[in-house]
Amino acid sequence: AVKRQGLKPECVLLESIGGPAADLILAQAKEWPADLIVMGTHGRRGLARLTMGSDAEEVVRTATVPVLLVRGTPRPREEVTKVAAG
């Protein structure tokens, strides 16, 4: 849809082991310079969010360009149970 509008989107896949991904994302956005940051979010809530932090939240709070967060399609409850059971 973006290409049909005559826009040329660019993307970068960043991988990190340890350390906040938000720092890498923000640095990459400044290096381009990006007009928009689009990133996925796990949509964690409660204790999981507190213990793991939220790179998406950090990017939203500190980015100097607009940020679009995309949440994945939630799995049906029975599918989550099967995955967790192994």
Backbone as CSV, one residue per row, in Angstrom:
resi,resn,N_x,N_y,N_z,CA_x,CA_y,CA_z,C_x,C_y,C_z
1,ALA,0.827,-1.197,0.000,0.000,0.000,0.000,0.870,1.258,0.000
2,VAL,1.952,1.202,0.754,2.855,2.361,0.827,3.500,2.619,-0.526
3,LYS,3.967,1.569,-1.180,4.612,1.719,-2.483,3.641,2.237,-3.532
4,ARG,2.363,1.819,-3.445,1.355,2.310,-4.402,1.144,3.804,-4.268
5,GLN,1.450,4.355,-3.095,1.321,5.791,-2.871,2.580,6.554,-3.287
6,GLY,3.541,5.834,-3.847,4.756,6.479,-4.331,5.826,6.686,-3.267
7,LEU,5.642,6.080,-2.116,6.635,6.201,-1.051,7.625,5.050,-1.136
8,LYS,8.832,5.280,-0.658,9.866,4.249,-0.668,10.265,3.944,0.773
9,PRO,9.576,2.983,1.399,9.908,2.662,2.794,11.250,1.951,2.892
10,GLU,11.939,2.172,3.992,13.181,1.476,4.285,13.016,0.801,5.635
11,CYS,13.725,-0.288,5.837,13.632,-0.947,7.130,14.992,-1.520,7.514
12,VAL,15.170,-1.711,8.797,16.382,-2.298,9.345,15.950,-3.278,10.423
13,LEU,16.574,-4.444,10.442,16.334,-5.418,11.497,17.514,-5.332,12.451
14,LEU,17.242,-4.959,13.683,18.283,-4.866,14.705,18.155,-6.034,15.657
15,GLU,19.274,-6.663,15.968,19.275,-7.752,16.939,20.241,-7.391,18.051
16,SER,19.849,-7.711,19.269,20.675,-7.383,20.416,20.566,-8.485,21.451
17,ILE,21.673,-8.809,22.057,21.669,-9.747,23.172,22.083,-8.953,24.405
18,GLY,21.139,-8.761,25.301,21.410,-7.961,26.489,21.328,-6.482,26.161
19,GLY,21.051,-5.710,27.144,20.922,-4.267,26.949,19.595,-3.918,26.316
20,PRO,19.166,-2.701,26.514,17.864,-2.281,25.991,17.869,-2.081,24.475
21,ALA,16.918,-2.683,23.813,16.773,-2.522,22.368,16.392,-1.093,22.018
22,ALA,15.727,-0.409,22.942,15.294,0.969,22.682,16.474,1.856,22.304
23,ASP,17.609,1.682,22.962,18.787,2.495,22.656,19.242,2.296,21.217
24,LEU,19.251,1.047,20.762,19.651,0.757,19.380,18.659,1.338,18.379
25,ILE,17.391,1.202,18.681,16.342,1.700,17.779,16.429,3.214,17.639
26,LEU,16.575,3.903,18.755,16.659,5.365,18.726,17.923,5.844,18.012
27,ALA,19.037,5.172,18.219,20.277,5.546,17.541,20.149,5.346,16.030
28,GLN,19.536,4.232,15.614,19.350,3.958,14.193,18.418,4.988,13.560
29,ALA,17.374,5.375,14.264,16.436,6.372,13.744,17.127,7.714,13.525
30,LYS,18.052,8.078,14.399,18.799,9.337,14.232,19.795,9.232,13.083
31,GLU,20.401,8.066,12.909,21.406,7.874,11.864,20.820,8.025,10.468
32,TRP,19.574,7.599,10.232,19.001,7.625,8.884,18.869,9.004,8.310
33,PRO,18.234,9.964,8.701,17.272,10.131,9.779,15.886,9.622,9.371
34,ALA,15.225,8.963,10.303,13.906,8.386,10.056,12.809,9.440,10.182
35,ASP,11.758,9.282,9.392,10.568,10.138,9.499,9.542,9.520,10.438
36,LEU,9.613,8.193,10.614,8.650,7.455,11.426,9.309,6.170,11.905
37,ILE,9.064,5.812,13.150,9.523,4.531,13.683,8.295,3.640,13.819
38,VAL,8.336,2.469,13.183,7.260,1.487,13.302,7.864,0.266,13.973
39,MET,7.261,-0.140,15.084,7.810,-1.300,15.790,6.708,-2.114,16.428
40,GLY,6.982,-3.377,16.610,6.031,-4.267,17.246,6.117,-4.175,18.756
41,THR,5.054,-4.594,19.401,5.020,-4.640,20.854,4.367,-5.948,21.272
42,HIS,4.844,-6.506,22.366,4.257,-7.742,22.875,2.968,-7.475,23.639
43,GLY,2.764,-6.246,24.063,1.553,-5.908,24.793,1.502,-6.510,26.185
44,ARG,2.668,-6.668,26.809,2.684,-7.228,28.167,2.044,-6.263,29.142
45,ARG,1.447,-6.826,30.167,0.810,-6.014,31.202,1.245,-6.527,32.566
46,GLY,1.002,-5.732,33.563,1.205,-6.168,34.941,2.638,-6.511,35.268
47,LEU,2.828,-7.594,36.029,4.138,-7.979,36.531,5.130,-8.273,35.404
48,ALA,4.684,-8.910,34.329,5.588,-9.226,33.218,6.190,-7.949,32.642
49,ARG,5.397,-6.904,32.545,5.874,-5.637,32.005,6.869,-4.988,32.960
50,LEU,6.584,-5.060,34.244,7.478,-4.463,35.226,8.827,-5.163,35.269
51,THR,8.835,-6.474,35.186,10.086,-7.207,35.296,10.893,-7.183,34.005
52,MET,10.237,-7.129,32.857,10.949,-7.158,31.582,11.185,-5.773,31.012
53,GLY,10.474,-4.768,31.504,10.605,-3.444,30.928,9.861,-3.358,29.610
54,SER,9.891,-2.210,29.002,9.206,-2.045,27.731,10.042,-1.156,26.826
55,ASP,10.700,-1.785,25.853,11.468,-1.013,24.881,10.551,-0.115,24.068
56,ALA,9.366,-0.619,23.733,8.422,0.182,22.954,8.045,1.457,23.714
57,GLU,7.792,1.318,25.005,7.438,2.494,25.812,8.585,3.497,25.855
58,GLU,9.798,3.007,25.996,10.969,3.892,26.029,11.134,4.629,24.702
59,VAL,10.932,3.930,23.600,11.040,4.562,22.288,9.969,5.636,22.137
60,VAL,8.743,5.323,22.524,7.654,6.301,22.420,7.966,7.551,23.240
61,ARG,8.480,7.356,24.457,8.747,8.493,25.345,9.909,9.360,24.893
62,THR,10.912,8.781,24.228,12.123,9.545,23.957,12.398,9.835,22.481
63,ALA,11.648,9.250,21.577,11.884,9.470,20.147,11.571,10.914,19.761
64,THR,12.327,11.404,18.794,12.095,12.760,18.292,11.242,12.759,17.030
65,VAL,10.831,11.561,16.585,9.944,11.418,15.423,8.733,10.602,15.860
66,PRO,7.654,10.628,15.092,6.476,9.829,15.459,6.798,8.338,15.529
67,VAL,6.086,7.630,16.409,6.259,6.188,16.594,4.911,5.508,16.421
68,LEU,4.888,4.463,15.590,3.681,3.665,15.382,3.940,2.285,15.971
69,LEU,3.170,1.919,16.996,3.304,0.608,17.621,2.290,-0.343,17.008
70,VAL,2.748,-1.547,16.664,1.894,-2.548,16.055,1.858,-3.751,16.980
71,ARG,0.678,-4.083,17.456,0.519,-5.239,18.331,0.148,-6.446,17.490
72,GLY,0.779,-7.575,17.783,0.488,-8.804,17.052,-0.927,-9.278,17.334
73,THR,-1.428,-10.140,16.453,-2.751,-10.715,16.641,-2.711,-11.687,17.808
74,PRO,-3.557,-11.494,18.824,-3.532,-12.412,19.961,-3.962,-13.815,19.555
75,ARG,-3.322,-14.799,20.163,-3.680,-16.190,19.903,-4.924,-16.551,20.703
76,PRO,-5.737,-17.471,20.164,-6.866,-17.967,20.966,-6.338,-18.628,22.237
77,ARG,-7.074,-18.547,23.321,-6.636,-19.041,24.628,-6.194,-20.506,24.591
78,GLU,-6.923,-21.364,23.865,-6.557,-22.786,23.825,-5.212,-23.001,23.133
79,GLU,-4.873,-22.153,22.143,-3.584,-22.265,21.458,-2.440,-21.869,22.390
80,VAL,-2.639,-20.841,23.194,-1.630,-20.413,24.162,-1.379,-21.518,25.169
81,THR,-2.432,-22.178,25.625,-2.305,-23.276,26.576,-1.491,-24.427,25.984
82,LYS,-1.724,-24.757,24.713,-0.981,-25.825,24.043,0.502,-25.484,23.935
83,VAL,0.808,-24.248,23.572,2.199,-23.817,23.435,2.893,-23.879,24.780
84,ALA,2.242,-23.403,25.839,2.825,-23.393,27.171,3.053,-24.817,27.684
85,ALA,2.162,-25.726,27.329,2.279,-27.118,27.793,3.414,-27.842,27.057
86,GLY,3.767,-27.364,25.878,4.886,-27.955,25.138,4.426,-29.057,24.289
